[in-house]
Amino acid sequence: MGTLLEIKGLTSHYGRIQALKGIDVTVGEGELVALVGANGAGKTSLLRCISGVQPISGGTISFDGKDITGLAGEKRVPLGISQSPEGRQVFGPMSVEDNLRLGAYIRKGPTIAEDMQRMYEMFPILYKKRELPAGTLSGGQQQMLAIARALMARPRVLLLDEPSMGLAPLLVEEIFQTIVTLKQAGTTIFLVEQNAYAALAIADRGYVLETGSVVLSDSGQALLSNEKVKEAYLGL
Amino acid sequence: MFAAFLQYLFSGLTSGAIYALAGLGFAIIYNASHVINFAQGEFIMIGGMASATLVAAGVPMPLAITLAMIISMAVGVALEKFAIEPARNADVVTIIIITIGASIFMRGAAQIIWDKEFHSLPAFSGEIPIAVLGATLMPQSLWVFGVAAVVIVALWWFFNRTMFGKAMLATSHNRLAAQLVGVGVKKVLLASFALSALLGAVGGIVVTPITFTNYEAGIMLGLKGFSAAVLGGLGNGGGAIVGGLIVGIAEALASGYLSSAYKDAIAFVIILFVLFFMPNGLFGKRGTDRV
């Protein structure tokens, strides 16, 4: 299993505040890797750096063996890096269908319509509401739309930022079930979550982020039974 | 009575159509960047001045018009590349001030390149007025209505039926998400300036046979287009069109029934009224977000 995404010594600043203090993370082809940590630990910053929408002050990011550290964000999507962002960020006034179609903005040809069908099969509620403005969807439906939109780019690695945030427990379970299904279909996933228990339970490997640094990394199961993780994140 | 009213209405609709095009120009740039481009009026002036002087120099009219549109778009692109883009990390207010500076610069340059005289363009299909229910309508006014309608339909098609148009809309709704699906927001910004400049130029060209133009004609047209955009709700394309027609008709009626001295004041009274009593305009979105 080759390494798909490799991050080395990554640092990033918001003005004078350092959000990331030298992060090393790798994601292998076909893996489901979880990154857990408290609010403000730098999880979203890391994902935004990977997508190229937040400036990096040091370190490197390589994708499929190629250095993409200086590559503009919009040029990373065609390489296969696609993100479902924190807070869903759907195009509120535009229809569900337009949102999905824009997910495939970088693609051309008839396969787009086929993928759209696949998304509707995976999330039937989106098909029912395809002509409605995305902003009228419930939180859970918007989350499904955000994930489906990211998948429409046919990513080689799917970045998921807090997919369970603000959702009712039943919906959280549904979203995580979707993530497992995607993984089983062979999608490489880098999952960022505050919900450490649910994320580590389905992950092959996990990283724990604290105030901008990776403090622990191990297999998902090992992290789940790690005393420090239990105490700090699982409330056990 | 009715004939006079109809006469005012025709003249109001004619200038209203131009304000609508200018208002759409404001809306497109505002949507792409949240910047209000106070050089929008200068695009109108450049369209009018360039076509008028080219025709006067003996260039056939269709070619002159095409060239004037290209020149105006080139100016719009240059404005974005050399004045707006280098300041992309600055405050929106700073960028707005840059556009005011750019508009002063363009007026100065127009004085040097052309002159301070008024210029005109021959009417596209003659000057024989058409009698309508006791009022008269100039054929050029029909050109203004027709061209404005075609431009509006084309814009609607662009923003609702083409992928790049949808990407521009998507960027205005959520810039981060647009970047994450691979939309190049720099390209969107550049396109918004080119498109707004084109709209301004088209308006300036079709109206020049009626109103004439000179190096500072853009000030008033720009400000009235701005009133149109504010009245309709900043960033709302349909609103800008309705706003433009209302401003045009209101000022034509005011100058007809009150005094022509008040003509230019009307647009500003409308701006003040909107800002005091309905800051979101007629169709603007409310300033609230679901979190």
Chai-1 contact restraints between the chains, C-beta under 6 A:
chainA,res_idxA,chainB,res_idxB,connection_type,confidence,min_distance_angstrom,max_distance_angstrom,comment,restraint_id
A,S51,B,L180,contact,1.0,0.0,6.0,A-B,restraint_1
A,V53,B,Q179,contact,1.0,0.0,6.0,A-B,restraint_2
A,G73,B,Q179,contact,1.0,0.0,6.0,A-B,restraint_3
A,E74,B,G182,contact,1.0,0.0,6.0,A-B,restraint_4
A,E74,B,G184,contact,1.0,0.0,6.0,A-B,restraint_5
A,V77,B,G182,contact,1.0,0.0,6.0,A-B,restraint_6
A,Q83,B,L180,contact,1.0,0.0,6.0,A-B,restraint_7
A,P85,B,L180,contact,1.0,0.0,6.0,A-B,restraint_8
A,Q89,B,N174,contact,1.0,0.0,6.0,A-B,restraint_9
A,Q89,B,L176,contact,1.0,0.0,6.0,A-B,restraint_10
A,Q89,B,A177,contact,1.0,0.0,6.0,A-B,restraint_11
A,F91,B,A170,contact,1.0,0.0,6.0,A-B,restraint_12
A,F91,B,H173,contact,1.0,0.0,6.0,A-B,restraint_13
A,F91,B,N174,contact,1.0,0.0,6.0,A-B,restraint_14
A,G92,B,H173,contact,1.0,0.0,6.0,A-B,restraint_15
A,P93,B,H173,contact,1.0,0.0,6.0,A-B,restraint_16
A,L102,B,A170,contact,1.0,0.0,6.0,A-B,restraint_17
A,L102,B,V181,contact,1.0,0.0,6.0,A-B,restraint_18
A,G103,B,V181,contact,1.0,0.0,6.0,A-B,restraint_19
A,Y105,B,A167,contact,1.0,0.0,6.0,A-B,restraint_20
A,Y105,B,V181,contact,1.0,0.0,6.0,A-B,restraint_21
A,Y105,B,G182,contact,1.0,0.0,6.0,A-B,restraint_22
A,Y105,B,V183,contact,1.0,0.0,6.0,A-B,restraint_23
A,I106,B,G182,contact,1.0,0.0,6.0,A-B,restraint_24
